[in-house]
């Protein structure tokens, strides 16, 4: 996304940050996925994430969140 003079300042800042980091095709929507996933991996319960994220159902929280392989490995190791 190109920076548009006089355009939306949030989109312009995101575009500038992504360009500096050489990241392509990263949207504000992607931040919601990233945020929800990190909340889950931090141990925040799904109801709280649902309320903070503005979702109306747990199904949407589950759709937006995922956990890393490392997080799954650490969780399994807790059973040992």
N, CA, C and O atoms as a Tinker XYZ file with bonds, in Angstrom:
   320  protein
     1  N      0.846000   -1.171000    0.000000    73     2
     2  CA     0.000000    0.000000    0.000000    64     1     3
     3  C      0.891000    1.232000    0.000000    63     2     4     5
     4  O      1.802000    1.345000    0.820000    81     3
     5  N      0.634000    2.139000   -0.900000    73     3     6
     6  CA     1.418000    3.359000   -0.999000    64     5     7
     7  C      0.893000    4.420000   -0.047000    63     6     8     9
     8  O     -0.305000    4.498000    0.228000    81     7
     9  N      1.824000    5.242000    0.455000    73     7    10
    10  CA     1.435000    6.354000    1.313000    64     9    11
    11  C      0.738000    7.399000    0.451000    63    10    12    13
    12  O      1.245000    7.794000   -0.599000    81    11
    13  N     -0.434000    7.841000    0.908000    73    11    14
    14  CA    -1.226000    8.797000    0.145000    64    13    15
    15  C     -1.200000   10.139000    0.864000    63    14    16    17
    16  O     -1.698000   10.244000    1.985000    81    15
    17  N     -0.617000   11.185000    0.229000    73    15    18
    18  CA    -0.604000   12.500000    0.874000    64    17    19
    19  C     -2.030000   12.948000    1.208000    63    18    20    21
    20  O     -2.918000   12.906000    0.356000    81    19
    21  N     -2.237000   13.373000    2.448000    73    19    22
    22  CA    -3.561000   13.822000    2.858000    64    21    23
    23  C     -4.526000   12.687000    3.133000    63    22    24    25
    24  O     -5.696000   12.930000    3.429000    81    23
    25  N     -4.056000   11.446000    3.040000    73    23    26
    26  CA    -4.911000   10.285000    3.262000    64    25    27
    27  C     -5.051000    9.963000    4.740000    63    26    28    29
    28  O     -4.675000   10.757000    5.602000    81    27
    29  N     -5.591000    8.802000    5.015000    73    27    30
    30  CA    -5.802000    8.339000    6.383000    64    29    31
    31  C     -4.452000    8.212000    7.088000    63    30    32    33
    32  O     -3.601000    7.442000    6.642000    81    31
    33  N     -4.235000    8.958000    8.191000    73    31    34
    34  CA    -2.920000    8.931000    8.844000    64    33    35
    35  C     -2.533000    7.564000    9.399000    63    34    36    37
    36  O     -1.351000    7.218000    9.405000    81    35
    37  N     -3.499000    6.784000    9.863000    73    35    38
    38  CA    -3.175000    5.451000   10.382000    64    37    39
    39  C     -2.717000    4.547000    9.244000    63    38    40    41
    40  O     -1.725000    3.829000    9.379000    81    39
    41  N     -3.435000    4.580000    8.126000    73    39    42
    42  CA    -3.022000    3.767000    6.973000    64    41    43
    43  C     -1.662000    4.216000    6.466000    63    42    44    45
    44  O     -0.832000    3.388000    6.090000    81    43
    45  N     -1.430000    5.533000    6.453000    73    43    46
    46  CA    -0.140000    6.035000    5.989000    64    45    47
    47  C      0.997000    5.582000    6.901000    63    46    48    49
    48  O      2.053000    5.180000    6.413000    81    47
    49  N      0.798000    5.640000    8.211000    73    47    50
    50  CA     1.836000    5.193000    9.145000    64    49    51
    51  C      2.082000    3.696000    9.014000    63    50    52    53
    52  O      3.227000    3.246000    9.055000    81    51
    53  N      1.008000    2.924000    8.857000    73    51    54
    54  CA     1.157000    1.483000    8.672000    64    53    55
    55  C      1.935000    1.200000    7.396000    63    54    56    57
    56  O      2.828000    0.354000    7.379000    81    55
    57  N      1.589000    1.916000    6.325000    73    55    58
    58  CA     2.277000    1.719000    5.048000    64    57    59
    59  C      3.760000    2.052000    5.178000    63    58    60    61
    60  O      4.608000    1.329000    4.655000    81    59
    61  N      4.072000    3.134000    5.868000    73    59    62
    62  CA     5.467000    3.532000    6.068000    64    61    63
    63  C      6.217000    2.493000    6.896000    63    62    64    65
    64  O      7.332000    2.105000    6.547000    81    63
    65  N      5.607000    2.043000    7.994000    73    63    66
    66  CA     6.249000    1.041000    8.856000    64    65    67
    67  C      6.488000   -0.260000    8.100000    63    66    68    69
    68  O      7.560000   -0.857000    8.202000    81    67
    69  N      5.490000   -0.695000    7.342000    73    67    70
    70  CA     5.637000   -1.945000    6.579000    64    69    71
    71  C      6.722000   -1.810000    5.521000    63    70    72    73
    72  O      7.496000   -2.742000    5.298000    81    71
    73  N      6.783000   -0.653000    4.867000    73    71    74
    74  CA     7.808000   -0.442000    3.849000    64    73    75
    75  C      9.200000   -0.480000    4.482000    63    74    76    77
    76  O     10.110000   -1.109000    3.942000    81    75
    77  N      9.367000    0.193000    5.628000    73    75    78
    78  CA    10.666000    0.199000    6.319000    64    77    79
    79  C     11.082000   -1.208000    6.747000    63    78    80    81
    80  O     12.263000   -1.552000    6.707000    81    79
    81  N     10.112000   -2.013000    7.155000    73    79    82
    82  CA    10.393000   -3.379000    7.616000    64    81    83
    83  C     10.389000   -4.386000    6.470000    63    82    84    85
    84  O     10.589000   -5.582000    6.683000    81    83
    85  N     10.161000   -3.894000    5.258000    73    83    86
    86  CA    10.088000   -4.746000    4.063000    64    85    87
    87  C      9.029000   -5.837000    4.210000    63    86    88    89
    88  O      9.247000   -6.992000    3.844000    81    87
    89  N      7.873000   -5.440000    4.756000    73    87    90
    90  CA     6.735000   -6.348000    4.915000    64    89    91
    91  C      5.693000   -5.994000    3.866000    63    90    92    93
    92  O      5.302000   -4.835000    3.731000    81    91
    93  N      5.251000   -6.993000    3.131000    73    91    94
    94  CA     4.229000   -6.770000    2.111000    64    93    95
    95  C      2.906000   -7.393000    2.548000    63    94    96    97
    96  O      2.882000   -8.372000    3.293000    81    95
    97  N      1.832000   -6.821000    2.082000    73    95    98
    98  CA     0.486000   -7.373000    2.285000    64    97    99
    99  C      0.128000   -7.578000    3.757000    63    98   100   101
   100  O     -0.416000   -8.622000    4.118000    81    99
   101  N      0.422000   -6.612000    4.597000    73    99   102
   102  CA     0.053000   -6.679000    6.015000    64   101   103
   103  C     -1.012000   -5.629000    6.269000    63   102   104   105
   104  O     -0.790000   -4.443000    6.026000    81   103
   105  N     -2.166000   -6.059000    6.758000    73   103   106
   106  CA    -3.295000   -5.152000    6.945000    64   105   107
   107  C     -3.623000   -4.974000    8.425000    63   106   108   109
   108  O     -3.112000   -5.703000    9.275000    81   107
   109  N     -4.472000   -4.006000    8.722000    73   107   110
   110  CA    -4.948000   -3.808000   10.087000    64   109   111
   111  C     -5.654000   -5.079000   10.559000    63   110   112   113
   112  O     -5.571000   -5.436000   11.734000    81   111
   113  N     -6.339000   -5.750000    9.659000    73   111   114
   114  CA    -7.021000   -7.006000    9.977000    64   113   115
   115  C     -6.015000   -8.043000   10.491000    63   114   116   117
   116  O     -6.319000   -8.805000   11.409000    81   115
   117  N     -4.831000   -8.067000    9.903000    73   115   118
   118  CA    -3.785000   -8.995000   10.356000    64   117   119
   119  C     -3.383000   -8.716000   11.800000    63   118   120   121
   120  O     -3.052000   -9.640000   12.544000    81   119
   121  N     -3.410000   -7.444000   12.198000    73   119   122
   122  CA    -3.081000   -7.101000   13.586000    64   121   123
   123  C     -4.066000   -7.733000   14.553000    63   122   124   125
   124  O     -3.675000   -8.138000   15.647000    81   123
   125  N     -5.337000   -7.828000   14.174000    73   123   126
   126  CA    -6.338000   -8.451000   15.051000    64   125   127
   127  C     -6.001000   -9.927000   15.271000    63   126   128   129
   128  O     -6.098000  -10.434000   16.388000    81   127
   129  N     -5.606000  -10.607000   14.198000    73   127   130
   130  CA    -5.196000  -12.013000   14.325000    64   129   131
   131  C     -3.977000  -12.120000   15.252000    63   130   132   133
   132  O     -3.944000  -12.952000   16.158000    81   131
   133  N     -3.002000  -11.282000   15.014000    73   131   134
   134  CA    -1.766000  -11.293000   15.802000    64   133   135
   135  C     -2.072000  -11.018000   17.276000    63   134   136   137
   136  O     -1.582000  -11.722000   18.158000    81   135
   137  N     -2.878000   -9.998000   17.535000    73   135   138
   138  CA    -3.230000   -9.614000   18.904000    64   137   139
   139  C     -3.965000  -10.754000   19.613000    63   138   140   141
   140  O     -3.617000  -11.114000   20.738000    81   139
   141  N     -4.978000  -11.320000   18.958000    73   139   142
   142  CA    -5.760000  -12.399000   19.576000    64   141   143
   143  C     -4.876000  -13.610000   19.870000    63   142   144   145
   144  O     -4.996000  -14.223000   20.930000    81   143
   145  N     -4.006000  -13.949000   18.952000    73   143   146
   146  CA    -3.114000  -15.093000   19.150000    64   145   147
   147  C     -2.192000  -14.877000   20.343000    63   146   148   149
   148  O     -1.999000  -15.784000   21.152000    81   147
   149  N     -1.629000  -13.692000   20.453000    73   147   150
   150  CA    -0.729000  -13.416000   21.576000    64   149   151
   151  C     -1.478000  -13.366000   22.901000    63   150   152   153
   152  O     -0.926000  -13.743000   23.935000    81   151
   153  N     -2.720000  -12.909000   22.885000    73   151   154
   154  CA    -3.527000  -12.942000   24.111000    64   153   155
   155  C     -3.737000  -14.380000   24.573000    63   154   156   157
   156  O     -3.601000  -14.680000   25.759000    81   155
   157  N     -4.067000  -15.266000   23.638000    73   155   158
   158  CA    -4.279000  -16.678000   23.982000    64   157   159
   159  C     -2.990000  -17.274000   24.542000    63   158   160   161
   160  O     -3.011000  -17.958000   25.566000    81   159
   161  N     -1.865000  -17.012000   23.868000    73   159   162
   162  CA    -0.594000  -17.580000   24.324000    64   161   163
   163  C     -0.134000  -16.983000   25.650000    63   162   164   165
   164  O      0.675000  -17.587000   26.354000    81   163
   165  N     -0.647000  -15.792000   25.997000    73   163   166
   166  CA    -0.319000  -15.172000   27.285000    64   165   167
   167  C     -1.205000  -15.707000   28.400000    63   166   168   169
   168  O     -1.018000  -15.364000   29.567000    81   167
   169  N     -2.174000  -16.551000   28.038000    73   167   170
   170  CA    -3.025000  -17.166000   29.050000    64   169   171
   171  C     -4.291000  -16.391000   29.374000    63   170   172   173
   172  O     -4.967000  -16.702000   30.355000    81   171
   173  N     -4.624000  -15.391000   28.573000    73   171   174
   174  CA    -5.855000  -14.631000   28.805000    64   173   175
   175  C     -7.036000  -15.494000   28.377000    63   174   176   177
   176  O     -7.018000  -16.094000   27.302000    81   175
   177  N     -8.056000  -15.553000   29.216000    73   175   178
   178  CA    -9.193000  -16.419000   28.895000    64   177   179
   179  C     -9.972000  -15.877000   27.692000    63   178   180   181
   180  O     -9.965000  -14.678000   27.414000    81   179
   181  N    -10.642000  -16.795000   26.987000    73   179   182
   182  CA   -11.315000  -16.445000   25.737000    64   181   183
   183  C    -12.447000  -15.441000   25.917000    63   182   184   185
   184  O    -12.683000  -14.617000   25.033000    81   183
   185  N    -13.149000  -15.493000   27.041000    73   183   186
   186  CA   -14.239000  -14.535000   27.289000    64   185   187
   187  C    -13.673000  -13.119000   27.370000    63   186   188   189
   188  O    -14.242000  -12.183000   26.808000    81   187
   189  N    -12.558000  -12.968000   28.067000    73   187   190
   190  CA   -11.929000  -11.651000   28.184000    64   189   191
   191  C    -11.435000  -11.170000   26.830000    63   190   192   193
   192  O    -11.627000  -10.006000   26.480000    81   191
   193  N    -10.801000  -12.054000   26.062000    73   191   194
   194  CA   -10.343000  -11.686000   24.720000    64   193   195
   195  C    -11.532000  -11.283000   23.860000    63   194   196   197
   196  O    -11.462000  -10.300000   23.123000    81   195
   197  N    -12.622000  -12.036000   23.949000    73   195   198
   198  CA   -13.830000  -11.728000   23.182000    64   197   199
   199  C    -14.322000  -10.317000   23.506000    63   198   200   201
   200  O    -14.642000   -9.542000   22.604000    81   199
   201  N    -14.378000   -9.992000   24.789000    73   199   202
   202  CA   -14.854000   -8.672000   25.194000    64   201   203
   203  C    -13.887000   -7.564000   24.789000    63   202   204   205
   204  O    -14.314000   -6.517000   24.301000    81   203
   205  N    -12.596000   -7.783000   24.984000    73   203   206
   206  CA   -11.613000   -6.753000   24.622000    64   205   207
   207  C    -11.551000   -6.547000   23.114000    63   206   208   209
   208  O    -11.352000   -5.427000   22.643000    81   207
   209  N    -11.724000   -7.632000   22.356000    73   207   210
   210  CA   -11.641000   -7.543000   20.902000    64   209   211
   211  C    -12.933000   -7.127000   20.226000    63   210   212   213
   212  O    -12.954000   -6.864000   19.023000    81   211
   213  N    -14.010000   -7.069000   20.996000    73   211   214
   214  CA   -15.280000   -6.639000   20.423000    64   213   215
   215  C    -16.017000   -7.711000   19.640000    63   214   216   217
   216  O    -16.926000   -7.400000   18.870000    81   215
   217  N    -15.635000   -8.974000   19.828000    73   215   218
   218  CA   -16.334000  -10.056000   19.141000    64   217   219
   219  C    -17.581000  -10.440000   19.918000    63   218   220   221
   220  O    -17.636000  -10.276000   21.137000    81   219
   221  N    -18.573000  -10.946000   19.219000    73   219   222
   222  CA   -19.837000  -11.316000   19.854000    64   221   223
   223  C    -19.919000  -12.803000   20.184000    63   222   224   225
   224  O    -20.852000  -13.237000   20.860000    81   223
   225  N    -18.950000  -13.586000   19.712000    73   223   226
   226  CA   -18.996000  -15.024000   19.979000    64   225   227
   227  C    -17.586000  -15.581000   20.185000    63   226   228   229
   228  O    -16.599000  -15.048000   19.676000    81   227
   229  N    -17.531000  -16.668000   20.949000    73   227   230
   230  CA   -16.253000  -17.352000   21.147000    64   229   231
   231  C    -15.749000  -17.952000   19.844000    63   230   232   233
   232  O    -14.543000  -18.088000   19.641000    81   231
   233  N    -16.663000  -18.307000   18.976000    73   231   234
   234  CA   -16.274000  -18.865000   17.677000    64   233   235
   235  C    -15.385000  -17.884000   16.894000    63   234   236   237
   236  O    -14.427000  -18.293000   16.237000    81   235
   237  N    -15.712000  -16.599000   16.973000    73   235   238
   238  CA   -14.900000  -15.601000   16.273000    64   237   239
   239  C    -13.520000  -15.468000   16.915000    63   238   240   241
   240  O    -12.523000  -15.292000   16.214000    81   239
   241  N    -13.460000  -15.552000   18.237000    73   239   242
   242  CA   -12.159000  -15.505000   18.918000    64   241   243
   243  C    -11.315000  -16.685000   18.445000    63   242   244   245
   244  O    -10.127000  -16.534000   18.160000    81   243
   245  N    -11.931000  -17.849000   18.365000    73   243   246
   246  CA   -11.212000  -19.039000   17.907000    64   245   247
   247  C    -10.760000  -18.889000   16.459000    63   246   248   249
   248  O     -9.684000  -19.364000   16.096000    81   247
   249  N    -11.551000  -18.248000   15.647000    73   247   250
   250  CA   -11.188000  -18.044000   14.244000    64   249   251
   251  C     -9.992000  -17.099000   14.128000    63   250   252   253
   252  O     -9.114000  -17.304000   13.290000    81   251
   253  N     -9.961000  -16.070000   14.966000    73   251   254
   254  CA    -8.904000  -15.062000   14.887000    64   253   255
   255  C     -7.614000  -15.485000   15.569000    63   254   256   257
   256  O     -6.546000  -14.970000   15.236000    81   255
   257  N     -7.690000  -16.404000   16.511000    73   255   258
   258  CA    -6.495000  -16.744000   17.279000    64   257   259
   259  C     -5.910000  -18.081000   16.851000    63   258   260   261
   260  O     -6.609000  -18.978000   16.378000    81   259
   261  N     -4.620000  -18.174000   17.035000    73   259   262
   262  CA    -3.919000  -19.438000   16.820000    64   261   263
   263  C     -2.728000  -19.433000   17.772000    63   262   264   265
   264  O     -2.379000  -18.391000   18.328000    81   263
   265  N     -2.119000  -20.570000   17.957000    73   263   266
   266  CA    -0.962000  -20.638000   18.845000    64   265   267
   267  C      0.236000  -21.155000   18.068000    63   266   268   269
   268  O      0.098000  -21.903000   17.100000    81   267
   269  N      1.406000  -20.744000   18.510000    73   267   270
   270  CA     2.630000  -21.154000   17.838000    64   269   271
   271  C      2.968000  -22.601000   18.187000    63   270   272   273
   272  O      2.473000  -23.150000   19.171000    81   271
   273  N      3.807000  -23.197000   17.373000    73   271   274
   274  CA     4.281000  -24.555000   17.631000    64   273   275
   275  C      5.031000  -24.578000   18.962000    63   274   276   277
   276  O      4.896000  -25.525000   19.736000    81   275
   277  N      5.815000  -23.544000   19.226000    73   275   278
   278  CA     6.559000  -23.465000   20.490000    64   277   279
   279  C      5.608000  -23.423000   21.678000    63   278   280   281
   280  O      5.870000  -24.056000   22.701000    81   279
   281  N      4.512000  -22.691000   21.558000    73   279   282
   282  CA     3.520000  -22.628000   22.636000    64   281   283
   283  C      2.906000  -24.011000   22.875000    63   282   284   285
   284  O      2.719000  -24.421000   24.020000    81   283
   285  N      2.595000  -24.721000   21.800000    73   283   286
   286  CA     2.034000  -26.073000   21.949000    64   285   287
   287  C      3.045000  -26.999000   22.615000    63   286   288   289
   288  O      2.686000  -27.806000   23.473000    81   287
   289  N      4.299000  -26.883000   22.220000    73   287   290
   290  CA     5.357000  -27.717000   22.798000    64   289   291
   291  C      5.483000  -27.447000   24.301000    63   290   292   293
   292  O      5.576000  -28.381000   25.097000    81   291
   293  N      5.485000  -26.172000   24.680000    73   291   294
   294  CA     5.582000  -25.817000   26.101000    64   293   295
   295  C      4.372000  -26.331000   26.879000    63   294   296   297
   296  O      4.503000  -26.759000   28.025000    81   295
   297  N      3.209000  -26.289000   26.261000    73   295   298
   298  CA     1.993000  -26.785000   26.920000    64   297   299
   299  C      2.072000  -28.283000   27.152000    63   298   300   301
   300  O      1.705000  -28.766000   28.223000    81   299
   301  N      2.546000  -29.021000   26.158000    73   299   302
   302  CA     2.698000  -30.477000   26.285000    64   301   303
   303  C      3.713000  -30.806000   27.376000    63   302   304   305
   304  O      3.512000  -31.734000   28.160000    81   303
   305  N      4.803000  -30.042000   27.423000    73   303   306
   306  CA     5.846000  -30.297000   28.424000    64   305   307
   307  C      5.348000  -30.110000   29.851000    63   306   308   309
   308  O      5.906000  -30.698000   30.778000    81   307
   309  N      4.318000  -29.309000   30.042000    73   307   310
   310  CA     3.750000  -29.118000   31.378000    64   309   311
   311  C      3.118000  -30.403000   31.903000    63   310   312   313
   312  O      2.952000  -30.560000   33.112000    81   311
   313  N      2.768000  -31.316000   31.016000    73   311   314
   314  CA     2.153000  -32.580000   31.417000    64   313   315
   315  C      3.182000  -33.586000   31.916000    63   314   316   317
   316  O      2.825000  -34.560000   32.579000    81   315
   317  N      4.427000  -33.366000   31.610000    73   315   318
   318  CA     5.492000  -34.294000   32.022000    64   317   319
   319  C      5.869000  -34.117000   33.466000    63   318   320
   320  O      6.747000  -34.821000   33.965000    81   319
